[in-house]
Every structure is written in C-alpha cells, then in structure tokens.
Amino acid sequence: MRSSLDRLRHALSFEILALLLMVPLGALAFHHPVQDIGVVGVVGATLATLWNMAYNYGFDRVLQRRTGSTRKSARVRVLHAVLFELGLLLVLMPFIAWYLGVSLWQALVMDLSFAGFYLVYALGFNWAYDRLFPLPEWQVASE
C-alpha cells in the first residue's frame, strides 16, 4: 500500500495539474471570469485533495481486504473514479451555486461538467502515476 507521503505527492500533483487545465477551460465554457472559476477551482481542489486522500486510503483498504492487493484493473479504475466524483459532486454543487450566484440546476450542470472532466482526467492521471511510481508488490504480482 502507498505511504502517507506518496499519497500526499499524488494528491497535490493531481490537483495542481488539474487546476492548470480546468480553470481556463471552465471560464471559457461557462462564460464566467477566470477569477471566479479560479476560486471555485481552488475551493474544489482543496476539498477534493482532502477527499482524495481519505477516499483513496479507504478504497485501497477495501480492495486489499477483498482481493489481497491494491493493484487496480481497468474496470476497478473506472469504478474508483466514478465513486470518487459522485462523493465530490454532493459537496461541491451547493458551493458552486452559492459562490457563482447561479441556480442549483446551473450548478449541477457545471458540477457535472467539471466531474466529467475530472473523471477522464483522474483515470489518465492515476494510470500514469501508477506507471511512474509502481509499488514493489505489483512487481512481484506481475512476475
């Protein structure tokens, strides 16, 4: 299983790269000032970072208990990303509505759009991260 420092590196690098991509794209897509989308992005990233660390720890514990390993198949990676985004959606939608002064429906559409971006991004980022920083247990499992 990953160490706490590795989990912190993962979470921070995930959020920083995502912000660099999401803020300008979100401002363009939703016709809100970059600063406003930036605040939504930073608050979202902060909440997501905390959620990321707790969720990944819990997910890995369950996966380890059920399968004996934390190695993730493509199917498990998709499930992992979907469940993560659903949990985050429940927290962020009210904040987006309040901060941007939009209806809950508009906030839902925006949040779902952000979640769609992050869903694809999370799948790619996590796959790449695991390739760049593989765990020793995975080396033994593939031999």
Secondary structure, DSSP 8 states (H G I E B T S, - for coil): ---HHHHHHHHHHHHHHHHHHHHHHHHHHHT--HHHHHHHHHHHHHHHHHHHHHHHHHHHHHHHHHHSS----HHHHHHHHHHHHHHHHHHHHHHHHHHHT--HHHHHHHHHHHHHHHHHHHHHHHHHHHHHS--HHHHHHH-
